[in-house]
């Protein structure tokens, strides 16, 4: 199992051993929805960045925080606080 801190004291647990395919997560800070996605371009860029640095990736986790389409449409503000170490580096 892999534990993902998705903010607001919420943890998401997923089976990673024997999982069909790697995926990443979009986490809505307004309603708490979590959407899984896969992007071959992101995977390629991660592999490229690691190879350029002589780094061997064993596993990784990508969580993108923001507001989902529904919350943006309805003007819902972010209500779920980010974990402290993630809140310190917002995207500009």
Secondary structure, 3 states (H helix, E strand, C coil): CEEEEEECCEEEEECCCCCCCCCEEEEECCCCCEEEECCHHHHHHHHHHHHHCCCCCCCCCCEEEECCHHHHHHCCCCCCCCCHHHHCCCCC
